[in-house]
Amino acid sequence: MVRIMIVEDMKKYTKETDKYVEDVLAERVPIDKERAKHTIVVTPEGFARLFSPEKVRLMLRIRKNKITNIYQLAKELGRKYEAVHRDITYLEGFNLIKIKTKDNKKIPYLDEKITLTSFA
């Protein structure tokens, strides 16, 4: 599962996280297993870039259909191959999309749930 946390101030969040890490390393507090899960922390502006309408449509199409390759996905979405490939690479960097290769074709897929913890 990939968790998305939206924070208003990244500097403040980083400061709090650094303090937590120091406390864990000094054994003043135990590791919080929930906090240790894969979490993407973004500001509202970063969230809007990460989940633009085009990227959300792309992820929904990947989740819904059996995608045979990126070219087919671009064609189904009515977008240029380069733009879809760029979005997939971007989302892959956040571990939201994975790529498998079969018969020299790159096939995007989603295998994890995405949760918005800021609103949970």
C-alpha atoms as one frame of an Amber mdcrd trajectory, in Angstrom:
protein
   0.000   0.000   0.000   1.219   3.478  -0.863   0.110   6.236   1.488  -0.156
   9.861   0.392   0.173  12.514   3.088  -0.561  16.143   2.241   1.154  18.708
   4.443   0.874  22.484   4.380   4.516  23.175   5.185   7.218  20.774   3.993
   9.939  22.458   6.096   7.912  22.001   9.284   7.166  18.367   8.414  10.853
  17.689   7.665  11.872  19.234  10.980   9.385  17.019  12.861  10.526  13.941
  10.945  14.197  14.665  11.633  13.413  14.890  15.365  11.548  11.567  15.233
  14.463   9.869  13.433  16.927  11.224  16.018  14.723   9.888  18.832  14.442
   6.447  17.197  18.204   6.242  16.606  18.870   7.270  20.216  16.319   4.620
  21.309  14.191   7.225  23.104  11.096   6.088  21.170  10.236   2.830  19.382
   9.766   2.684  15.615   6.175   3.448  14.640   5.364   0.702  12.119   2.557
   2.718  10.510   4.874   5.682  10.036   7.562   3.427   8.559   5.326   2.303
   5.667   5.919   3.738   2.206   4.478   7.242   2.372   4.638  10.021  -0.199
   4.587  13.407   1.514   3.555  16.345  -0.670   2.256  19.874  -0.360  -1.138
  20.686  -1.913   0.715  22.055  -4.974   2.801  18.880  -5.249  -0.345  16.773
  -4.906  -1.943  18.670  -7.806   1.114  17.958 -10.008   1.336  14.316  -8.942
  -2.365  13.667  -9.475  -3.130  15.869 -12.472  -6.280  14.885 -14.389  -4.147
  13.268 -17.134  -2.168  11.166 -14.645  -5.317  10.086 -12.805  -6.984   9.068
 -16.099  -3.845   7.132 -16.990  -3.812   5.273 -13.649  -7.547   4.528 -13.882
  -7.124   3.119 -17.397  -4.199   0.956 -16.277  -6.200  -0.317 -13.294  -9.356
  -0.935 -15.364  -8.018  -2.460 -18.600  -5.467  -5.047 -19.524  -2.780  -2.827
 -21.005  -0.521  -4.555 -23.519   2.008  -1.713 -23.862   2.521   2.025 -23.436
   1.773   2.742 -27.100  -1.658   1.086 -26.815  -2.337   3.034 -23.611  -1.454
   6.337 -25.304  -3.727   5.489 -28.225  -6.644   4.613 -25.897  -6.185   7.873
 -23.997  -5.878   9.954 -27.188  -2.496  11.283 -26.059   0.978  11.323 -27.561
   3.201   8.379 -26.710   5.945  10.688 -25.376   3.565  12.406 -22.935   2.183
   9.111 -21.620   5.678   7.647 -21.313   6.812  10.751 -19.406   3.825  10.500
 -17.015   4.437   6.790 -16.448   8.125   7.416 -15.706   7.145  10.202 -13.281
   4.587   8.015 -11.467   7.002   5.085 -11.455   9.468   7.325  -9.580   6.893
   7.606  -6.779   6.289   3.837  -6.864   2.657   4.393  -7.946   3.069   2.527
 -11.238   5.309  -0.413 -12.005   6.610  -1.605 -15.376   7.126  -5.170 -16.483
   8.756  -6.178 -19.748   7.290  -8.944 -21.852   8.364  -9.706 -25.428  10.300
  -6.407 -25.580   7.125  -4.490 -24.643   6.907  -2.333 -21.530   3.636  -2.958
 -19.719   2.565  -0.546 -16.967   0.560  -1.910 -14.043  -0.624  -0.965 -10.571
  -0.234  -3.517  -7.828  -0.724  -1.487  -4.681  -3.605   0.396  -3.123  -3.225
   4.169  -2.775  -4.487   5.769   0.429  -4.821   9.453   1.280  -3.915   9.583
   4.959  -4.549  13.301   5.299  -8.278  12.715   4.965  -8.551   9.293   6.598
